[in-house]
Amino acid sequence: MIRMVVSSLHFQGLRFLVVVACAILAALPLSHPSRAGDLPVLFDARERLPRPDLSSVLRVRFLTTTDFPPFNFADQTGRLAGFHIDLARAICAELGIEAKCQIQALPYGELEAALAAGQGEAVLAGMAVSDNLRARFSFTRPYLLLPARFARNKAVELGGEDADTLFGHRVGVVSGTAHEAMLKAFFPDIRAVGFPDREKMLEELKAKKIDAVFADSLQLSFWTAGDAAGNCCALFGQAYVSERFLGEGLTIMLRRDDPVLAAAFDSALAALSRNGRLQEIYLRYFPYGLF
């Protein structure tokens, strides 16, 4: 399933795989400061997306997994929970089709075949968009960005609060990943230090053997706020997105022969983004913020 560290959003256990979405940005810092409440609006408020009539739709089955926390997982009672589960329910409520909606969990490796075989109408499980998938399936617009971020050891003396102050400093990154390529391309004056894995990199950051790291915000936000970091480190600077290096985004995958449902989902996602419901769900599962 893994082709390189950021080729897919799926992970097993706590192994996070990151895909960053933004079709109109190319590795530029977001223009707002990093706060937990900041969730970029991905839909133009002036755009009016058509909402098709779904009265003839018999059912809408969302296919997902149970091993992608905090996006989808089984809670202590065995019920499906997570960001994607709440998003699916919010989409159905927005479209007024709650009675027709179902959510089914399958092993990640079976999602593509199940959708193609008509065992569901949509996959909502963080599946990365690829040329191969786009040739056979359709996708909604992105609904969430997972940016790359810097995290620094708080004991390191820096002259400011942006990436420029890291120039000349030793910054860790996992070797052979899109984050490494992105760091070297857009921050050539930073002294990139490669590591074989994320665990070793964060261990060296905590021990102050490197000054900072560059990785996906999802990993870093939970790590810096958790016990493993021991309050050593903090997110630093702004969030960065790059379609060139980090992919196309978090979207819903559908069969190509279902344009009506795809348009309905886009309409619902736009509404949820504009009315604040999407941000409400985001803050529930990402309390430390990604931006």
N, C-alpha and C positions, 0 to 999 in steps of 0.2 A: 504494500500500500504506500510505503514511503519511497519516493524517488530521490528527493533531497529534503533537507530539514524543513523547507517551506514550500513544498510542492503540493501539500494537502493539509486541510484543516483537521483531519481526523487524528485522534490519538487514543492510546490504550492506557488505562489507569490515569496517571498524572502527567503523562508525556504530552506536552502541548506542541502542536504544529501550527504554524501561523501563516495565514494568507492575508495580505493587506489590500483593501479595496479602495480605489478612487479613480474613476475613468478620466477625470479632468485635471488631476494633479499628477505631477511627476517629481516625486522626492522633494517637495517643498514643505517648509514648516507650516503647520496650521497657524492661522493668524490670531488665535486667541490663546490666553494662558492656560496652563494645565490645571484643571480643577475637576473634581469628581462629577460635577453636574454638567460638564461640557460634552454634549453629544452632537456632532455636526449634523445639520439638516441636509439630507441628500436629495431632497425634492424641492424644486423651485416653487415658491409659494404662488407665483403667477401662473404656473402651468395647471391646466385643468385636464386631468386624465379621465378618459371615458370609463364609465362603469357599466359593463355589459349586464344584461338581464340573465340572472342565474336561476330563474324559476324552473327551467327544464333540467337542471342539474340534479341528478338523483342523490349523489353523495360525493364528498370530498375527503379522501383518505390521505393524511400526511404520514409519510414514512420517515422514521428517525431511528436513533440508536439509544442505548442506555449507558454508554461508556465515554461520554464527552462532557464531563462537568466543567464549568457550570452551565453549559448549553443544553445538554440533555443527559439525564441520569435517573436511576430509580431511587426514590427516597426511602426512609426507614420503614415505611409501610409497604414498599414494593410498587408504589404508584409512580408513573412517569412525572418528572418535574424538570425544571430548568428554563433558561431563557427561550429556547426554541419552542418548548411546550406552551409557555404563556403567550408567545408571539402567535403561534398557530391559533390558539383560542381567541386572541384579540382580533386576528384577521377575520375569523368566522363571525365574530360578533359585529365587527364593522360592516361586513357584507350581509348580515342578517340571515346567515345560514347555519347557525349553531346546531340545529337539529340534524343537519346533513353531514356534519363534520365528525371525523374519527381520526385518532392518532395511534399509529401502530409502530412498535419498535422491532427492528430486525438487526442482525449482525451487519456491520458497516459494509462488508464485502458483498452483501446480497442486495444492497439498495438499488444499484443501477439496473440489475437484471429484473428486480421486482417491479420497478417503474416501467421498464420497457415491456414487460409482460402484462401490464394492466392491473397489477395487484395493488396499485395506489395511484393517486393523481399527482402527487407532488412529493419531492424529497426535501426535507428541512433538517439538515444534519451537518451543515458546515462543509459540504462537498465543494472542493475547489473547481472553478471553471477552467476547462482546458479546451484546446482546439478540437481534440477528439470528441469530448462530450458535447461541445457546441454543434458539431456536425450532426449529432443524433438527438439532442434534446434542446429545449428552449429554457431560458433563465429570466427571472424577474430582474429588476434593477437592484443594485446593492441596498441592503437595509442597515448594515453596520460596518464600520471600519475598525480594523485592529492594527493600529499603527506601530511602527518601530519607535523605541525610546532609548535614551541614555539613562543609566542609573549610576550614581557616584557614591564613593565612600565619603561619609560626612566629615571624616577627619582630614580629608585632603584640602589644602588651601587652593582655592580657585579665585580668579579675579572677577567673576561675574556669574550670571545665571543662564548663559546660553552656550551653544556648542563651540563658539569661537574660543572660549576660555579653556577648552580641552586641547587646543592645538599644542603639540609637543608632549602631551601627556600619554601615558600608556593606557590604552583602552582595549579591554578584552572583547573578543567576538568568537563565536564558534566557527571553526575552520570549515570551508567547503559549503557554506550556506549562502543564501541570498543576502542575508544581513551582512556578511563579510564583504560581498561584492558591492553592496550599497554603501557601506562605510568607507571603503577605499575609493569609490568613485566620487562621492560627494563631500568627503572630509579627508582629502589626501594629506593634510598636514597633521592629522592625528596619527599617533604611533599605534597602529593596530597590532594587537598581540593575539595570535590564534590559539584556540584551545580545542581539544578533541571532543569535549561535551560541555553541556550547560552546567552540570554540577561542579566540575573542576573550575570552571570560569568564576562561578559565584563564590566558591570557596576562596579563591585567590583575591577576589574583590573584598570579601569580608576581612581577610587577613591583611589588607592594604598592600598587597604585592602588585596590584594594578590600581589605577586611580578611578576607573570607571569601566562600564561595559555597555555594549550596544546590542540589543536583542528586541524581541517583540514585547509590546507593552503589556499584553495579557500575562505573560510569565512574570515580568518584572513587578507589576503592580501587586500581585499576590505575594511574591517573595519578599519584597521590601517591607510589606506590612505584616508579615508573618513571623513566627517564632524563629524560624531557621536563620533569618537575617540578624536577629539579635539587636535590632535598632541601629545597625551599623551604617545603613545605606538608605538612599532616597532616590526617587525619580528625579531627573534633572533635565532642564531645558524643555523644549517643545516636542510635540509628536510629529512624526514624519511618515508620509505615505508615498508609495512608488509603484505604479502599475508595471513599469518596466522590470523592476526587480522582484516585486512581491505579489504580483498577480492581480486578478480582476475583482475579487470581492466576495462577500458573504451574500449569497442570493438563494432563491428557491428554484429548484430544478423541476421542470415539467416535460411531458412528452410534446414533441413538435406539433402534433395534431390537435393540440388543445389551446389555441390562441385566445379563446374567450376567457378561460380560467386564468391564463397568464396576465391578461389585461385587467381582470378583476383584482388579482393579487397586487399588481402595481398600484391600482387605484386605492386599495385598502392600505398598503404600506405608506403611500403618500399622505393619506388622511391621518394615520397613526403617528407619522413623523410630525405633522403640523399641529395636531391637537395635544401633543405632549405624552400621549399614551406610550409611544415607543421609548421615550426617555424614562418614563416611570418603570417600565419593565427592565430597562438597562440598569438603572440604579439599584434595582432589587438584587441583581446577580453580579454587578460589578461595583461594589460600594467604594472601592478605592480609586475608581476612575481609570480610564484608558488614555485619556487625553490630558 
